[in-house]
Amino acid sequence: MNKISLSDRISGSLFGLLLCDSLGTAVECQTSGSFDPVKSLRGGGKFQLKPGQFTDDGSMALCLSIALLDNLNNIHSSIKQMNLYRRWYANGYLSSNGECFDIGITVRIALNKFISNSDQSETAYYGNTSNKASGNGSLMRLAPIPLLYYQDPSHAVIEAMNSSKTTHASLLCLDSCRIYTVLIIGALQGFSKDDLLNTDQLFVPNGLPNDYWINNPLDADVFKVINGSYKQLNPPEIKASGFVIETMEAALWAFYHTNSFEEGALKAVNLGNDADTVGAIYGMLAGAFCGIDNIPNEWKEKCYFNDLIQTISDELFRQSQIRTNVSIVYKKVLEVYDELAKFYSGTIKRRVLPCPKQYKSMKEFNEDIQQLHSIYETVLKSLDEDQEMITNDEKQVIFNRSKSVLEQFLSLIEDDKHSLIIKWSRNINPFSQKK
């Protein structure tokens, strides 16, 4: 077995998902061979993102992480998950650029059903059960479940299916999430690639009954993939489509045919089409297998909100050992993000867009930036009241990571400022830009 620490594997899986999502967005919806091959994080693409900005795949995975880590009340996990997806959908919560700029049709339909019925149910399973609705939208966000529940694989596969059912309830989606959960757990446990991708016998990680696949067989189409179709095929037979079976097959093809995280990531996203999601699904498995230190540093440094993501990853590792109250570091860094995100999306981002309260001067804009700083300082002031509950080392980590979160929002605000100036310059009677 590979000697990589569990915490490094968990970080590798979460960052791997986000970074390969970002890597693929440059060529999303483009036919393989019609674009210059992706060689590094370059941004651009249909949404004109910056290098390191991730799409809906990454945002939903982060929402799922936070929902799973929330153990303070008795609200059903499916409702917690859908409530956070709803915040992302409505306000860009945990988006890399502060807005929900892309959402799959199947996810949108399920969320709209949830919004219409959110006060009428104790669970939130709104996924379509038809195999015709077997998109890759639940598999693309899966990683937090095996990362958190790796010590109990039987429970992990149940949670994987339940999480999928919130938006994608077809048997193909449920079984794809089951088998991929098992593969990620195996990677976390340090099994070799030959073990994970053994076609003589379906892989069974430590802690899962040896007869699990006999008693809980996979759908025939899912079994065909996991039985090694990706080993024999190559493009154009390997397709980066939105169909969950083909997406998983493409991700495993890239994982099987390469020897490093970077090589596999580039192989996955250069398939084009649904490149960001193939990348995300490859990245969560390859990241768990390779560990965070084997992901290019240049990529990690460019990942948007990377200190927030590291905090979430650290807490997934901590809670995977024993479920307890969340750490003070996680609690405070997430509080900083939540408060800044609320003001950014609800005030600054909204006033940049056409609306009755749209900014009419740079003075108004700068006043709200100062308000953002005040919110940040108010949240961190509470640390001085918790002297007996927090160590100096923890306090320093909180300050450093919170500052990084603030700086990321300020970076987004600079983009908004540029957008405002362009709008003002095009206006026949431009508003005053006096500072």
Number of C-alpha atoms within 10 A of each C-alpha: 10 14 10 17 13 17 21 21 31 31 26 30 33 31 28 34 33 34 31 33 33 34 32 34 34 29 27 24 17 18 15 20 10 9 12 9 16 19 14 16 23 19 21 18 15 12 13 11 18 20 20 26 25 28 26 27 28 28 23 26 25 26 24 24 25 19 21 19 20 15 14 9 7 7 12 12 22 22 19 19 21 27 19 20 26 19 14 22 23 12 20 23 25 28 25 25 22 19 16 19 14 12 15 13 12 19 21 16 15 21 24 13 16 24 14 10 12 16 8 9 10 12 16 27 22 23 24 19 17 13 14 10 20 24 26 29 24 28 30 28 29 30 30 27 27 28 29 25 23 26 20 16 23 16 14 22 24 16 22 27 24 19 27 28 23 23 28 30 25 21 19 26 29 26 26 28 30 24 21 23 29 25 24 29 31 25 28 30 22 22 20 14 18 10 18 23 19 14 15 8 11 19 21 20 24 16 12 18 13 13 10 12 15 10 9 9 12 19 14 11 14 22 17 14 20 25 16 18 17 23 17 9 13 13 11 9 11 19 23 32 21 19 19 25 24 22 27 28 25 32 30 26 25 28 25 18 13 14 12 15 26 21 14 24 32 22 23 31 34 29 29 28 21 26 34 34 36 36 36 37 32 32 34 32 30 32 31 32 32 25 27 25 14 16 21 12 10 11 20 19 12 16 21 24 23 19 21 21 21 18 21 24 27 19 21 26 21 16 19 21 12 11 12 12 12 16 15 17 22 20 15 20 25 21 16 24 20 14 15 22 24 16 17 23 17 13 15 20 18 16 21 19 15 9 9 7 11 17 21 16 17 17 14 15 21 13 12 17 18 11 13 23 14 13 16 20 12 13 17 19 11 11 17 10 10 12 11 8 9 15 11 9 9 14 18 12 16 24 17 13 24 24 16 18 24 18 13 18 23 16 13 15 20 12 12 18 16 11 13 22 16 11 14 18 12 10 10 7 8 13 15 12 16 8 10
